[in-house]
Amino acid sequence: MTVRVITGSKQEIARKVAGLEGDVREAIVFIEQPAATSAQTVPETVDEMFKEMEPYMAHAGDVDYSRDAIYSRNPGE
């Protein structure tokens, strides 16, 4: 199987795909949504953003995430 990346306008891409030999089984299409009709809203505050992300966050228990702890050696290192 040969993979090709075809770029251009919608019409140019359609013309190039139609001219290819063999069967075309798959196509990946990127559709950009206009900024005005975006379904996502931007959180007004940082707290709102982190509250929105809470279900996707991992919690490691009792871990010190301070700068000193990150850049300091632990005993035995």
ROSE-4610 file (N, C-alpha, C; in Angstrom, 1 decimal, always signed):
// ROSE-4610
residu = [M/M/M/T/T/T/V/V/V/R/R/R/V/V/V/I/I/I/T/T/T/G/G/G/S/S/S/K/K/K/Q/Q/Q/E/E/E/I/I/I/A/A/A/R/R/R/K/K/K/V/V/V/A/A/A/G/G/G/L/L/L/E/E/E/G/G/G/D/D/D/V/V/V/R/R/R/E/E/E/A/A/A/I/I/I/V/V/V/F/F/F/I/I/I/E/E/E/Q/Q/Q/P/P/P/A/A/A/A/A/A/T/T/T/S/S/S/A/A/A/Q/Q/Q/T/T/T/V/V/V/P/P/P/E/E/E/T/T/T/V/V/V/D/D/D/E/E/E/M/M/M/F/F/F/K/K/K/E/E/E/M/M/M/E/E/E/P/P/P/Y/Y/Y/M/M/M/A/A/A/H/H/H/A/A/A/G/G/G/D/D/D/V/V/V/D/D/D/Y/Y/Y/S/S/S/R/R/R/D/D/D/A/A/A/I/I/I/Y/Y/Y/S/S/S/R/R/R/N/N/N/P/P/P/G/G/G/E/E/E]
num = [1/1/1/2/2/2/3/3/3/4/4/4/5/5/5/6/6/6/7/7/7/8/8/8/9/9/9/10/10/10/11/11/11/12/12/12/13/13/13/14/14/14/15/15/15/16/16/16/17/17/17/18/18/18/19/19/19/20/20/20/21/21/21/22/22/22/23/23/23/24/24/24/25/25/25/26/26/26/27/27/27/28/28/28/29/29/29/30/30/30/31/31/31/32/32/32/33/33/33/34/34/34/35/35/35/36/36/36/37/37/37/38/38/38/39/39/39/40/40/40/41/41/41/42/42/42/43/43/43/44/44/44/45/45/45/46/46/46/47/47/47/48/48/48/49/49/49/50/50/50/51/51/51/52/52/52/53/53/53/54/54/54/55/55/55/56/56/56/57/57/57/58/58/58/59/59/59/60/60/60/61/61/61/62/62/62/63/63/63/64/64/64/65/65/65/66/66/66/67/67/67/68/68/68/69/69/69/70/70/70/71/71/71/72/72/72/73/73/73/74/74/74/75/75/75/76/76/76/77/77/77]
x = [+0.9/+0.0/+0.9/+0.5/+1.3/+0.5/+1.1/+0.5/+0.9/-0.1/+0.2/-0.5/+0.2/-0.4/-0.8/-2.0/-2.5/-3.0/-2.5/-2.9/-3.4/-4.2/-4.7/-6.1/-6.9/-8.2/-9.1/-10.3/-11.2/-11.4/-11.5/-11.6/-10.4/-9.2/-7.9/-7.7/-8.0/-7.8/-8.8/-10.0/-11.0/-10.5/-10.0/-9.5/-8.3/-7.4/-6.2/-6.6/-7.5/-8.0/-8.7/-9.5/-10.2/-9.2/-8.1/-7.1/-6.1/-6.2/-5.3/-5.7/-4.7/-5.0/-5.3/-6.1/-6.4/-7.6/-7.8/-8.9/-8.4/-9.3/-9.0/-10.0/-9.4/-10.2/-10.4/-9.5/-9.7/-9.3/-9.8/-9.4/-9.5/-8.6/-8.6/-8.9/-9.9/-10.4/-10.3/-9.7/-9.6/-10.6/-11.5/-12.5/-12.4/-12.0/-11.8/-13.2/-13.5/-14.8/-14.5/-15.4/-15.3/-15.2/-14.4/-14.2/-15.6/-16.4/-17.7/-18.7/-18.6/-19.6/-19.0/-17.8/-17.2/-18.1/-18.3/-19.2/-18.5/-17.2/-16.5/-16.5/-16.7/-16.6/-15.3/-14.7/-13.5/-13.8/-13.2/-13.5/-13.1/-13.8/-13.6/-12.4/-12.3/-11.2/-10.3/-9.2/-8.3/-8.9/-9.6/-10.3/-11.3/-12.1/-13.1/-12.4/-11.3/-10.6/-10.1/-9.5/-9.1/-10.2/-11.4/-12.5/-13.1/-13.0/-13.4/-12.5/-11.2/-10.2/-10.2/-10.8/-10.8/-11.1/-12.1/-12.4/-11.2/-10.3/-9.3/-7.9/-7.9/-6.6/-6.3/-5.0/-4.6/-4.1/-4.5/-4.1/-3.2/-2.0/-1.0/-0.9/-1.8/-1.8/-0.9/-0.1/+0.8/+2.1/+2.1/+3.3/+3.5/+4.8/+5.2/+5.6/+4.7/+5.0/+5.7/+6.2/+6.8/+8.1/+8.5/+9.7/+10.9/+11.0/+12.1/+12.2/+11.0/+11.0/+11.3/+10.9/+11.1/+12.6/+13.3/+14.7/+15.7/+15.2/+16.1/+16.2/+17.4/+17.6/+16.9/+16.3/+15.7/+16.8/+16.6/+17.5/+17.8/+19.0/+19.4/+19.5/+19.3/+19.5/+20.9]
y = [-1.2/+0.0/+1.2/+2.2/+3.5/+4.6/+5.4/+6.5/+7.8/+8.6/+9.9/+11.0/+12.2/+13.3/+14.3/+14.6/+15.5/+16.8/+17.9/+19.2/+20.0/+21.1/+22.0/+22.4/+23.0/+23.3/+22.1/+22.2/+21.0/+20.4/+21.3/+20.9/+20.3/+20.9/+20.3/+18.9/+18.8/+17.5/+16.4/+16.8/+15.9/+15.5/+16.4/+16.1/+15.1/+15.4/+14.5/+13.1/+13.0/+11.7/+11.0/+11.7/+11.0/+10.5/+11.1/+10.7/+9.6/+9.2/+8.2/+6.8/+6.0/+4.6/+3.8/+2.7/+1.8/+2.3/+1.6/+2.0/+2.9/+3.9/+4.8/+4.3/+3.9/+3.3/+4.2/+5.2/+6.0/+7.4/+8.4/+9.8/+10.4/+11.3/+12.1/+13.5/+14.1/+15.4/+16.3/+17.5/+18.4/+19.6/+19.8/+20.8/+21.8/+23.0/+24.1/+24.7/+24.9/+25.5/+27.0/+27.8/+29.3/+29.7/+30.7/+31.1/+31.6/+32.2/+32.8/+31.7/+30.5/+29.4/+28.3/+28.6/+27.6/+27.2/+25.9/+25.4/+25.5/+25.6/+25.7/+27.1/+27.3/+28.6/+28.7/+29.8/+30.1/+30.4/+29.7/+30.0/+31.5/+32.1/+33.5/+33.7/+32.7/+32.8/+31.5/+31.6/+30.4/+29.3/+29.7/+28.8/+28.0/+28.6/+28.0/+27.0/+27.3/+26.4/+25.2/+25.3/+24.2/+23.3/+23.9/+23.2/+22.3/+22.9/+22.2/+21.0/+21.1/+20.1/+19.0/+19.2/+18.4/+16.9/+16.5/+15.1/+14.4/+15.1/+14.5/+14.6/+15.1/+15.2/+13.9/+13.6/+12.5/+12.9/+12.2/+12.5/+11.4/+11.8/+10.9/+10.7/+11.4/+11.2/+12.3/+11.9/+12.8/+13.0/+14.0/+14.3/+15.8/+16.1/+17.5/+18.0/+18.9/+19.4/+20.8/+21.2/+22.5/+22.5/+23.7/+23.9/+23.3/+23.5/+23.0/+21.5/+20.9/+19.4/+18.8/+19.5/+19.0/+19.1/+20.2/+20.4/+20.0/+19.3/+18.8/+17.3/+16.8/+15.3/+14.7/+13.6/+12.8/+12.0/+11.5/+10.7/+9.4/+9.1/+7.9/+8.2/+9.4/+9.7/+10.2]
z = [+0.0/+0.0/+0.0/-0.7/-0.8/-0.1/+0.7/+1.3/+0.7/+0.4/-0.2/+0.5/+0.7/+1.3/+0.1/+0.0/-1.1/-0.5/-0.9/-0.4/-1.5/-1.1/-2.1/-1.7/-2.6/-2.3/-2.3/-1.9/-1.9/-3.3/-4.3/-5.7/-6.2/-5.9/-6.3/-5.7/-4.5/-3.8/-4.4/-4.7/-5.3/-6.7/-7.4/-8.8/-8.7/-7.8/-7.6/-7.2/-6.2/-5.7/-6.9/-7.6/-8.8/-9.8/-9.9/-10.9/-10.5/-9.2/-8.7/-9.2/-9.5/-9.9/-8.7/-8.8/-7.7/-6.9/-5.8/-4.9/-3.8/-3.5/-2.4/-1.3/-0.2/+0.9/+2.0/+2.3/+3.4/+3.1/+3.8/+3.6/+5.0/+5.3/+6.5/+6.1/+6.7/+6.4/+7.6/+7.5/+8.5/+8.3/+9.1/+9.0/+10.1/+9.8/+10.8/+11.0/+12.3/+12.6/+12.7/+12.2/+12.3/+13.8/+14.1/+15.5/+16.1/+15.3/+15.9/+16.3/+15.6/+15.9/+16.8/+17.4/+18.3/+19.4/+19.6/+20.6/+22.0/+22.1/+23.4/+23.9/+25.1/+25.8/+26.5/+26.6/+27.4/+28.8/+29.8/+31.2/+31.5/+32.3/+32.6/+33.6/+34.5/+35.5/+35.5/+36.1/+36.2/+37.0/+38.1/+38.9/+38.2/+37.3/+36.5/+35.6/+35.0/+34.1/+34.8/+36.0/+36.7/+37.2/+37.6/+38.0/+36.8/+35.6/+34.4/+34.2/+34.5/+34.2/+35.3/+36.5/+37.6/+37.3/+36.5/+36.3/+35.5/+34.9/+34.1/+34.8/+36.0/+36.8/+37.5/+37.6/+38.4/+39.8/+40.8/+42.2/+42.7/+43.1/+43.6/+45.1/+45.8/+47.2/+47.9/+48.9/+49.6/+48.9/+47.9/+47.1/+47.3/+47.5/+47.6/+46.2/+45.7/+44.3/+44.4/+45.5/+45.6/+44.8/+44.4/+43.6/+44.3/+45.7/+46.4/+46.4/+46.5/+46.5/+45.1/+44.1/+42.7/+42.4/+42.8/+42.4/+43.4/+44.5/+45.6/+45.5/+45.9/+45.9/+47.1/+46.9/+48.0/+48.7/+49.9/+50.5/+49.7/+49.4/+48.6/+47.1/+46.7/+45.3/+45.0]
